Amino acid sequence: MTKKITIAIDGFSSTGKSTLAKQLAKHLGYIYVDTGAMYRAVALFAMQNNLISANFFDKVKLLNELKNIVLEFKFNSELGFAEMYLNGENVEKAIRTIEVSGFVSKVAEVSEVRAKLVEQQQEMGKNKAIVMDGRDIGTVVFPDAELKIFMTASAATRAQRRYDELLQKGDSVTYEEVLKNVEERDYIDTHRDDSPLVMAEDAVEIDNSYLSREEQFDAVLDLVNAIIKEN
């Protein structure tokens, strides 16, 4: 019987972490968890309840409401992956907007929010055979993961990818808006006091600025197979 492992994928926004994680999970028959979707859902809840705006963030009220936030992943067989549900509502599309992107890092800075979600994430991965992506998976959620990947690319490259993605979805945005959002998120993610975005000492860094999805997948799959054979 093939040994099951935990795969932790961290990195900057718009580096294709979720795309890689979905590919790996499908190929290996593993569970895939997009932790970014969980933080985005909390940010969406804060927006819907007028707890956050450009110049306002009522952290106290958000913390008081944490007990009322129910997050679930429900598998969509047509899409081939699990979608994010917030309090019973499918919010997969709603959480991917540029507006939510503008607030998610601020929400993710809140220690109590991180504690709640990390606890849920660790419970999801207690039986291994899981691929999880985010900002602190290899450093906080699964520090003992058998494989840790840290993904990066230039801000300009990531902004272009995100811009193209949003245009395909019909969103009205400019490249400059997206680049600014990417750079702001980078700064917040790497400078927050609680679980900042850093590469784990035993992680494998992948700069995919010039890699195709197929090249990236093949490279990481080789790493996975090497670890499984070792065990």
LUMRO-688240 format. One line per 2 residues: their letters; for each residue z, x, y of N, C-alpha, C. Coordinates in Angstrom, 2 decimals. Last residue first. Layout:
A = Z X Y Z X Y Z X Y; ...
END
This chain:
NE = 1.58 9.71 6.38 2.74 8.95 5.90 2.51 8.40 4.49; -0.87 10.83 6.81 0.30 11.71 6.79 1.48 11.02 6.15
KI = -2.45 8.56 6.97 -2.62 9.45 5.81 -1.41 10.39 5.68; -1.64 7.54 9.42 -1.42 6.74 8.22 -1.51 7.62 6.97
IA = -2.54 9.59 11.13 -1.11 9.31 11.02 -0.80 8.53 9.75; -5.31 9.42 10.80 -4.63 10.68 10.51 -3.14 10.46 10.30
NV = -5.82 6.84 11.72 -6.05 7.17 10.30 -5.34 8.45 9.90; -5.23 7.16 14.47 -4.49 6.21 13.63 -4.60 6.60 12.16
LD = -7.16 9.00 15.25 -5.74 9.34 15.38 -4.89 8.45 14.47; -9.46 7.50 14.78 -9.28 8.76 14.06 -7.81 9.18 14.09
LV = -9.08 5.55 16.69 -9.01 5.17 15.28 -8.84 6.41 14.40; -9.56 6.99 19.01 -8.20 6.54 18.73 -8.04 6.14 17.27
AD = -12.32 7.46 18.75 -11.39 8.58 18.94 -9.97 8.17 18.57; -13.39 4.88 18.58 -13.55 5.81 17.45 -12.55 6.95 17.54
FQ = -12.75 3.88 21.14 -12.20 3.26 19.94 -12.26 4.22 18.75; -14.30 5.57 22.78 -12.85 5.52 22.92 -12.20 4.97 21.65
EE = -16.86 4.94 21.95 -16.38 6.32 21.83 -14.85 6.36 21.89; -16.95 2.20 22.63 -17.11 2.62 21.24 -16.57 4.02 21.02
RS = -16.72 2.21 25.38 -15.68 1.54 24.59 -15.73 2.00 23.13; -17.49 5.53 26.59 -17.85 4.14 26.30 -16.72 3.52 25.49
LY = -16.09 7.62 29.11 -16.18 7.25 27.71 -16.64 5.79 27.58; -15.45 8.50 31.61 -16.84 8.67 31.17 -17.03 8.36 29.68
SN = -12.80 7.80 31.94 -13.73 7.64 33.08 -15.18 7.68 32.62; -10.67 7.92 30.21 -11.89 7.25 29.75 -12.89 6.99 30.88
DI = -8.51 10.15 29.10 -9.19 9.83 30.36 -10.53 9.23 29.98; -5.74 9.95 27.24 -7.17 9.70 27.15 -7.69 9.30 28.53
EV = -3.06 11.71 25.76 -3.70 11.22 26.98 -5.21 11.08 26.78; -0.69 10.84 23.47 -2.02 11.45 23.58 -2.70 10.86 24.80
AD = 2.85 11.50 23.78 1.67 10.63 23.86 0.39 11.46 23.91; 5.28 12.76 23.87 4.51 12.86 22.63 3.30 11.94 22.61
EA = 6.28 12.15 26.38 6.03 13.55 26.04 5.15 13.70 24.80; 4.67 9.40 27.99 5.66 9.91 27.05 5.27 11.32 26.63
MV = 3.87 9.18 31.37 3.35 9.44 30.03 4.46 10.00 29.16; 5.13 6.45 33.28 5.02 7.89 33.02 4.47 8.05 31.61
LP = 6.03 4.01 35.37 4.91 4.39 34.53 4.84 5.92 34.45; 9.62 3.48 35.27 8.36 3.76 35.95 7.27 4.16 34.96
SD = 12.16 2.03 34.64 11.03 2.22 33.72 9.70 2.45 34.43; 13.24 1.40 37.81 13.45 1.00 36.42 12.15 1.15 35.63
DR = 12.20 2.26 40.26 13.40 2.90 39.71 13.58 2.62 38.22; 8.70 2.90 40.80 9.84 1.99 40.65 10.99 2.71 39.97
HT = 6.47 4.54 40.96 7.61 4.86 41.81 8.80 3.92 41.65; 4.37 3.65 39.43 4.84 5.02 39.20 6.09 5.37 40.00
DI = 3.93 1.04 40.35 4.20 1.27 38.93 4.81 2.65 38.67; 3.35 1.44 43.07 4.54 0.70 42.68 4.93 1.03 41.23
YD = 0.92 2.91 42.84 2.08 3.46 43.56 3.37 2.77 43.12; -0.75 1.19 41.40 -0.46 2.55 40.90 0.81 3.09 41.52
RE = -0.87 -0.96 43.16 -0.21 -1.13 41.87 0.15 0.22 41.25; -2.35 0.22 45.23 -0.99 -0.27 45.48 -0.21 -0.44 44.19
EV = -4.76 0.76 43.90 -3.97 1.87 44.45 -2.53 1.44 44.72; -5.59 -1.86 43.26 -5.41 -0.85 42.20 -4.50 0.27 42.70
NK = -5.84 -3.00 45.82 -4.89 -3.55 44.85 -4.58 -2.54 43.76; -7.91 -1.44 46.87 -6.60 -1.44 47.52 -5.53 -1.94 46.56
LV = -9.96 -2.20 45.13 -9.52 -0.80 45.18 -8.13 -0.70 45.80; -10.21 -4.91 45.81 -9.81 -4.53 44.45 -9.28 -3.10 44.43
EE = -11.05 -4.77 48.47 -9.82 -5.50 48.12 -9.29 -5.04 46.77; -13.46 -3.39 48.15 -12.39 -2.79 48.93 -11.04 -3.46 48.62
YT = -15.05 -5.21 46.80 -14.65 -3.98 46.11 -13.46 -3.34 46.82; -13.91 -8.58 47.29 -14.70 -7.42 47.69 -14.20 -6.20 46.92
VS = -14.31 -11.80 45.67 -13.53 -10.64 46.10 -14.47 -9.54 46.57; -14.27 -14.65 44.15 -14.83 -14.15 45.39 -13.94 -13.04 45.94
DG = -15.00 -15.01 40.66 -14.03 -14.83 41.75 -14.73 -14.23 42.97; -16.57 -15.24 38.41 -16.85 -16.13 39.53 -15.88 -16.02 40.68
KQ = -16.38 -13.47 36.41 -15.57 -14.68 36.26 -15.78 -15.66 37.41; -17.88 -11.43 37.42 -18.40 -12.14 36.26 -17.66 -13.45 36.03
LL = -16.11 -10.51 39.36 -17.37 -11.15 39.78 -17.96 -11.97 38.64; -14.15 -9.35 37.75 -13.81 -10.52 38.56 -15.06 -11.27 39.02
ED = -15.63 -7.22 36.64 -15.02 -8.22 35.77 -14.71 -9.50 36.54; -16.22 -5.69 38.89 -17.31 -6.27 38.09 -16.80 -7.41 37.21
YR = -13.58 -4.97 39.61 -14.43 -5.73 40.53 -15.55 -6.43 39.77; -12.82 -3.40 37.44 -12.09 -4.64 37.73 -12.91 -5.55 38.64
RQ = -14.62 -1.28 37.70 -14.57 -2.07 36.47 -13.93 -3.43 36.73; -13.93 -0.34 40.23 -15.28 -0.84 39.99 -15.32 -1.72 38.74
AR = -11.31 0.51 39.79 -11.56 -0.58 40.74 -12.95 -1.18 40.52; -11.72 2.62 38.03 -10.98 1.44 37.59 -11.23 0.24 38.49
TA = -13.10 4.41 39.68 -13.71 3.93 38.44 -13.04 2.65 37.98; -11.18 4.86 41.66 -12.48 4.30 42.02 -13.17 3.71 40.80
AS = -9.10 6.07 40.25 -8.88 4.77 40.88 -10.20 4.08 41.21; -10.07 7.51 37.07 -9.94 7.57 38.53 -9.77 6.16 39.09
AT = -7.89 6.91 34.28 -9.24 7.06 34.84 -9.06 7.08 36.35; -5.94 6.75 31.23 -6.11 6.96 32.66 -7.61 7.05 33.01
MF = -3.51 6.00 28.77 -4.88 5.89 29.27 -4.93 6.03 30.79; -1.82 7.25 26.12 -1.69 7.05 27.56 -3.09 7.12 28.17
IK = -0.46 6.24 23.03 -1.67 6.56 23.79 -1.37 6.33 25.27; 1.36 7.03 20.22 1.45 6.65 21.63 0.20 7.15 22.34
LE = 2.37 6.21 17.01 1.25 6.66 17.85 1.41 6.11 19.26; 4.89 5.45 16.12 4.20 6.54 15.43 3.01 7.07 16.23
AD = 7.57 4.89 18.38 6.25 4.50 17.87 5.55 5.70 17.25; 10.02 5.18 19.51 9.81 5.81 18.20 8.47 5.44 17.58
PF = 10.09 3.68 21.80 10.11 5.14 21.95 9.88 5.88 20.64; 9.06 0.91 22.62 8.99 1.54 21.30 8.96 3.06 21.43
VV = 9.98 0.47 25.31 9.95 -0.60 24.30 9.97 -0.02 22.89; 9.93 3.07 26.64 11.09 2.17 26.65 11.08 1.18 25.48
TG = 7.64 4.63 26.17 8.83 5.26 26.74 10.08 4.40 26.61; 5.58 3.11 25.18 5.94 4.33 24.47 7.21 4.99 24.96
ID = 5.62 1.02 27.11 5.73 0.73 25.68 6.20 1.97 24.91; 5.34 0.68 29.82 6.51 1.41 29.32 6.71 1.24 27.83
RG = 3.05 -0.71 30.38 3.37 0.43 31.24 4.49 1.30 30.66; 0.89 -1.77 27.73 1.63 -2.06 28.96 1.84 -0.81 29.79
DM = 0.31 -3.06 24.41 -0.08 -2.27 25.58 0.70 -2.71 26.81; 0.67 -2.75 20.94 1.20 -3.31 22.18 0.78 -2.43 23.35
VI = 0.12 -3.61 17.72 -0.47 -2.83 18.81 -0.03 -3.49 20.10; 1.84 -3.48 14.60 1.64 -4.09 15.91 0.98 -3.10 16.87
AK = 3.28 -2.85 12.26 1.94 -3.45 12.17 1.60 -4.17 13.47; 6.82 -3.73 12.62 5.68 -2.81 12.79 4.35 -3.56 12.65
NK = 8.82 -5.55 12.81 8.25 -5.33 11.48 7.04 -4.39 11.50; 9.44 -5.73 15.50 10.47 -5.20 14.58 9.93 -4.90 13.19
GM = 7.95 -6.66 17.64 7.49 -5.49 16.91 8.44 -4.95 15.86; 9.24 -8.82 18.77 7.90 -9.02 18.23 7.47 -7.87 17.33
EQ = 11.53 -7.55 19.72 11.66 -8.51 18.63 10.30 -8.74 17.96; 10.44 -6.13 21.82 11.01 -5.39 20.70 11.19 -6.30 19.48
QQ = 9.72 -8.25 23.51 8.69 -7.37 22.97 9.21 -6.60 21.75; 12.19 -9.34 24.23 11.23 -10.16 23.49 10.19 -9.29 22.80
EV = 13.24 -7.14 25.62 13.96 -7.68 24.46 13.01 -8.51 23.59; 11.42 -6.96 27.70 11.50 -5.87 26.73 12.20 -6.34 25.46
LK = 12.01 -9.29 29.13 10.73 -9.18 28.44 10.74 -8.06 27.40; 14.63 -8.81 30.08 14.32 -10.03 29.32 13.04 -9.85 28.50
AR = 14.27 -6.40 31.49 15.20 -6.47 30.36 14.89 -7.66 29.46; 12.49 -7.14 33.52 12.08 -6.17 32.51 12.96 -6.26 31.27
VE = 14.15 -8.86 34.96 12.91 -9.37 34.38 12.46 -8.44 33.25; 16.12 -7.08 35.78 16.50 -8.19 34.91 15.27 -8.82 34.24
SV = 14.68 -5.30 37.48 15.28 -4.84 36.23 15.60 -5.98 35.27; 11.63 -5.72 38.96 12.96 -6.32 38.86 13.56 -6.01 37.48
EA = 9.02 -4.86 38.87 10.04 -3.92 39.36 11.46 -4.41 39.10; 7.46 -6.99 38.27 7.79 -6.08 37.17 8.81 -5.02 37.58
VK = 7.04 -8.07 40.78 7.87 -8.80 39.83 8.35 -7.87 38.71; 5.33 -6.12 41.77 6.60 -6.40 42.46 7.56 -7.13 41.53
SV = 3.16 -6.31 40.06 3.95 -5.07 40.05 5.30 -5.27 40.74; 2.14 -8.92 40.64 2.72 -8.62 39.33 3.57 -7.36 39.33
FG = 0.85 -9.50 43.02 2.30 -9.69 42.95 2.95 -9.17 41.67; -1.86 -9.07 42.78 -1.19 -8.59 43.99 0.32 -8.67 43.93
SV = -2.57 -10.42 40.51 -2.56 -8.95 40.46 -1.80 -8.37 41.65; -2.65 -12.98 41.52 -1.55 -12.62 40.62 -1.44 -11.10 40.53
EI = -5.03 -12.66 43.02 -3.78 -13.07 43.67 -2.57 -12.69 42.81; -7.00 -12.08 41.21 -6.61 -11.00 42.12 -5.30 -11.35 42.82
TR = -6.18 -13.54 37.96 -6.76 -13.55 39.30 -6.27 -12.38 40.14; -5.11 -13.93 35.49 -6.04 -12.80 35.65 -6.66 -12.73 37.05
IA = -3.64 -16.20 35.12 -2.89 -14.95 35.35 -3.79 -13.76 35.62; -5.52 -18.23 34.59 -4.79 -18.24 35.87 -4.10 -16.91 36.16
KE = -6.32 -17.76 31.95 -7.26 -17.54 33.05 -6.52 -17.40 34.38; -3.90 -18.28 30.54 -4.66 -17.05 30.31 -5.62 -16.75 31.47
VN = -2.16 -20.33 30.43 -2.36 -19.74 31.76 -3.19 -18.45 31.65; -1.42 -23.27 28.91 -2.30 -22.12 28.77 -2.62 -21.57 30.16
EG = 1.96 -24.31 28.88 0.64 -24.41 29.50 -0.16 -23.13 29.30; 4.55 -23.92 27.95 3.67 -24.83 27.22 2.26 -24.96 27.76
NL = 5.56 -21.96 29.70 6.18 -23.28 29.61 5.22 -24.32 29.02; 2.62 -20.35 29.43 3.81 -20.38 30.27 4.35 -21.80 30.26
YM = 0.79 -18.43 27.14 1.25 -19.76 27.53 2.55 -19.64 28.32; -1.99 -16.39 26.57 -0.67 -16.51 27.16 -0.38 -17.95 27.56
EA = -3.66 -16.13 23.36 -3.64 -16.40 24.80 -2.20 -16.61 25.27; -4.83 -13.82 20.92 -3.80 -14.76 21.37 -3.83 -14.90 22.89
FG = -8.28 -13.78 19.75 -7.04 -13.16 20.20 -6.08 -14.23 20.72; -10.63 -15.09 19.15 -10.23 -13.98 18.29 -9.01 -13.23 18.78
LE = -11.73 -17.34 20.23 -11.79 -16.10 21.01 -11.43 -14.88 20.18; -11.26 -19.15 18.19 -12.62 -19.03 18.73 -12.79 -17.73 19.50
SN = -8.53 -19.00 17.71 -9.45 -18.55 16.67 -10.88 -18.37 17.17; -6.02 -17.96 19.54 -7.22 -18.77 19.72 -8.27 -18.25 18.75
FK = -2.52 -17.94 19.16 -3.81 -17.40 18.73 -4.93 -18.40 18.93; -0.30 -17.74 21.80 -0.87 -18.62 20.79 -2.29 -18.15 20.45
FE = 2.68 -16.49 22.97 1.30 -16.12 22.67 0.82 -17.05 21.57; 4.89 -17.66 25.52 4.42 -17.68 24.13 2.99 -17.15 24.07
LV = 7.79 -17.99 27.47 6.52 -17.32 27.28 6.15 -17.32 25.80; 9.57 -19.92 29.64 9.28 -19.76 28.21 7.87 -19.18 28.06
IN = 11.99 -19.96 31.95 10.65 -19.42 31.74 10.45 -19.15 30.25; 14.56 -20.61 32.45 13.61 -21.72 32.36 12.17 -21.26 32.13
KL = 15.90 -18.29 32.83 16.25 -19.07 31.64 15.28 -20.22 31.41; 14.99 -17.50 35.34 14.52 -16.81 34.14 14.77 -17.61 32.86
EN = 16.03 -18.58 37.63 15.05 -19.38 36.91 14.58 -18.74 35.60; 17.61 -16.64 38.69 18.26 -17.89 38.28 17.34 -18.76 37.43
LL = 15.63 -14.83 39.36 16.57 -14.50 38.29 17.29 -15.74 37.78; 14.47 -16.23 41.48 13.68 -15.93 40.29 14.59 -15.62 39.11
KV = 16.55 -16.24 43.31 16.11 -17.51 42.74 15.28 -17.29 41.47; 16.65 -13.45 43.83 17.82 -14.17 43.32 17.41 -15.48 42.65
KD = 14.17 -12.81 44.94 14.52 -12.30 43.62 15.67 -13.07 43.00; 11.95 -14.00 46.78 13.32 -14.43 46.53 13.70 -14.03 45.09
FF = 9.98 -12.47 48.95 10.24 -12.45 47.52 11.71 -12.79 47.30; 7.41 -12.16 51.38 8.63 -12.83 50.94 8.77 -12.75 49.43
NA = 4.87 -11.64 52.31 6.00 -11.03 53.02 7.36 -11.59 52.58; 3.17 -12.90 50.43 2.83 -11.58 50.98 4.03 -10.88 51.61
SI = 5.53 -14.36 48.13 4.32 -14.43 48.96 4.11 -13.04 49.53; 7.58 -16.18 45.86 6.98 -14.91 46.29 5.72 -15.19 47.11
LN = 8.38 -18.65 45.23 9.42 -17.62 45.23 8.89 -16.28 45.70; 6.95 -21.03 44.74 7.15 -20.53 46.11 8.28 -19.52 46.22
NQ = 6.28 -21.59 42.19 7.54 -22.14 42.68 7.94 -21.60 44.05; 3.96 -20.21 41.75 3.92 -21.68 41.65 5.17 -22.33 42.23
MA = 4.93 -17.57 41.93 3.98 -18.09 42.92 3.99 -19.62 42.94; 6.54 -17.42 39.66 7.13 -17.20 40.98 6.23 -17.75 42.08
FL = 4.59 -17.84 37.69 5.70 -18.79 37.83 6.32 -18.67 39.22; 3.10 -15.50 38.06 2.48 -16.80 38.33 3.55 -17.87 38.51
AV = 5.00 -13.62 37.21 4.53 -13.58 38.60 3.89 -14.92 38.98; 5.12 -14.35 34.54 6.33 -14.49 35.36 5.95 -14.49 36.84
AR = 2.52 -13.68 33.82 2.96 -15.07 33.71 4.21 -15.32 34.54; 2.53 -10.94 34.17 1.65 -11.75 35.01 2.09 -13.21 34.99
YM = 4.23 -10.20 32.13 4.66 -9.98 33.51 3.81 -10.81 34.48; 2.56 -10.97 30.00 3.90 -11.55 30.12 4.41 -11.39 31.55
AG = 0.33 -9.41 30.30 0.17 -10.86 30.43 1.52 -11.53 30.62; 1.35 -6.94 29.66 0.97 -7.20 31.05 0.81 -8.68 31.30
TD = 1.57 -6.99 26.94 2.79 -7.18 27.73 2.48 -7.43 29.20; -0.13 -8.25 24.52 -0.48 -7.80 25.88 0.75 -8.03 26.77
VY = -0.14 -7.50 21.18 0.67 -8.08 22.25 0.30 -7.42 23.58; -1.43 -8.13 17.98 -1.68 -7.56 19.31 -0.83 -8.28 20.34
IY = -0.87 -7.22 14.62 -0.55 -8.14 15.71 -0.84 -7.42 17.03; -3.61 -5.95 12.58 -2.29 -5.88 13.20 -2.12 -7.01 14.22
GL = -5.94 -5.32 11.31 -5.25 -6.52 10.87 -3.82 -6.57 11.41; -7.45 -3.25 12.23 -6.35 -2.92 11.33 -5.65 -4.14 10.75
HK = -9.30 -4.53 13.89 -9.77 -3.63 12.83 -8.69 -3.39 11.78; -7.62 -5.92 15.66 -8.59 -6.65 14.84 -9.03 -5.80 13.65
AL = -6.23 -3.80 16.86 -5.51 -4.83 16.13 -6.44 -5.59 15.19; -8.32 -2.37 18.11 -7.51 -1.75 17.06 -6.82 -2.80 16.19
QK = -9.26 -4.26 19.96 -10.17 -3.66 18.98 -9.38 -3.11 17.79; -6.96 -4.70 21.50 -7.56 -5.81 20.74 -8.47 -5.28 19.64
AL = -6.65 -2.15 22.65 -5.60 -2.70 21.79 -6.14 -3.84 20.92; -8.97 -1.94 24.23 -8.74 -1.01 23.11 -7.73 -1.59 22.13
TS = -8.44 -4.05 26.03 -9.68 -4.02 25.24 -9.51 -3.13 24.01; -6.03 -3.25 27.19 -6.08 -4.47 26.39 -7.32 -4.50 25.50
KG = -6.81 -0.91 28.59 -5.77 -0.87 27.55 -5.88 -2.07 26.61; -8.58 -0.42 30.64 -9.09 -0.96 29.39 -8.10 -0.93 28.25
TS = -7.55 0.29 33.00 -8.09 1.39 32.19 -8.61 0.89 30.85; -6.28 -1.47 34.78 -7.74 -1.47 34.65 -8.30 -0.23 33.96
SF = -3.43 0.53 35.58 -4.12 -0.75 35.56 -5.63 -0.53 35.44; -2.52 3.31 33.38 -2.72 2.67 34.68 -3.47 1.35 34.53
GD = -0.58 3.09 30.32 -1.55 3.65 31.25 -1.66 2.83 32.51; -0.06 2.84 26.72 0.36 2.74 28.12 -0.74 3.29 29.02
IA = 0.34 1.59 23.61 -0.71 2.00 24.55 -0.23 1.76 25.97; 1.59 2.20 20.47 1.97 1.92 21.86 0.90 2.46 22.79
IT = 1.74 1.03 17.29 0.84 1.71 18.22 1.17 1.26 19.64; 3.49 1.46 14.32 3.52 0.86 15.66 2.64 1.70 16.57
IK = 2.23 0.98 10.95 2.79 1.75 12.06 2.81 0.92 13.34; 2.40 0.69 7.43 2.19 0.04 8.72 2.88 0.85 9.82
KT = 0.74 2.29 4.74 1.92 2.22 5.61 1.56 1.59 6.95; -0.91 0.60 2.18 -1.02 1.39 3.40 0.21 1.20 4.28
M = 0.00 0.85 -1.21 0.00 0.00 0.00 0.00 0.88 1.24
END
